[in-house]
Amino acid sequence: MDYSLLDAPASQVTDTARGLLGWQLEANGVRIRITEVEAYAGVGEDPASHSHRGPTPRSSVMFGPAGVLYVYFVFGMHWCMNVTAGHEGEAAAVLLRAGAVVGGVDLARERRGQVADRELARGPARLAMALGIDGSANRTSLLDGTGPARLLPAAAVSAELIRSGPRVGVAAAHDRPWRFWLHGEPSVSPYRRHTPRRRTAPGGTARSS
């Protein structure tokens, strides 16, 4: 299988993200076709990235080899899946935001409940749930079959079918158009711009957090 797409420099992570559209990912009896992704760059380049200020115990996986699964927990309840990219020592990752289930639909529905097919992996948390992925899969290979998930290359999608726009739910650099999706694909998640929380200052005046 040709995984050379993942070996592009971290500075080209947006190209890598676009190229992953249409690839497939299989894990624990379910297979999806990737329909929506977000790119995240390295140190000092992208304030929305976990690697922005250098490696930490959580983000150090982004500085390792390409083609490794980076799984993290958000909001105390959801797992999110990322594909590491770039050369070792450079940080970059692509968040898998949505997919269309193309294999193991019944099993995905057992995990997700009785929802419409387009909702089975529509959004990063639902995608991870449909595939049965949690934190135990963090830092496992997506390429050699040793981990629970396997990334399967596909022919490049026509540029005419790809759209781009702002990333979803990030507090910093939220207008950077580093989210990419397949136009007309019903499994693509709805866009929600980040809205800063507002706190009440002394005296009852609201202020941004």
PyMOL commands that set and color helices and strands:
alter all, ss='L'
color gray80, all
select helices_A, chain A and resi 4-7+10-20+59-63+105-112+117-119+124-131+135-137+159-161
alter helices_A, ss='H'
color red, helices_A
select strands_A, chain A and resi 24-27+30-40+69-74+78-84+93-103+149-152+162-165+179-182+198-200+206-208
alter strands_A, ss='S'
color yellow, strands_A
deselect
rebuild
show_as cartoon
